[in-house]
Amino acid sequence: MYNNHGVQRYRETDINSMSKEKMIVLLYEKMQQDLICAQKALRADDRVEMTKKINHSQRIVSELRSALDHSIGGEVATNLDNLYDFMFHQHLEVLVDLNEVHIVNCLRVIEPLMKAWRQIPNGTAEKALREKVTPKVGPKPAIKEQSPADSSGDQVGERTSILSVSA
């Protein structure tokens, strides 16, 4: 029989070897499960269970938001940040208002995001990161260096030098 330590190690290995794209889909799926459970708990007037599920879902939103890299993601990262901000506040609203419309709003945001992330090929994030870190080597730029001025203030001469770009 398997012990808990072995199962835990397997899960850690599985998570650590998972692509970023698959991890995001799993987080969206868990957030969706949490919200559906919270909705059921709210309808059953089980405030403790509803709060537990909303808080867990909200932590996922916070993690997703903090993982955004605006230097790589550009406009997409900004749009995701705005969506995550909206969902974060909807989580707060459901805790205050006890109105499931806020849960429905989050579910409406998650569905198309999950569908879109499922279509992104594994390794896309790693490729984007490599392209950001590895500078593109092209032709070496030429710059003009000014020679020191002579005593009259006139330039003695100009010369062109090549800057070397090291990898």
Buried (B, 14 or more C-beta within 10 A) or exposed (E): EEEEEEEEEEEEEEEEEBBBBBBBBBBBEEBBEBBBBBBBBBEEEBEEBBBBBBEBBBEBBBEBBEBBEEEBBEEEBEEBBEBBEBBBBBBEBBBEEEEBEBBBBBBEBBEEBBEEBEEBEEEEBEEBEEEEEEEEEEEEEEEEEEEEEEEEEEEEEEEEEEEEEEE
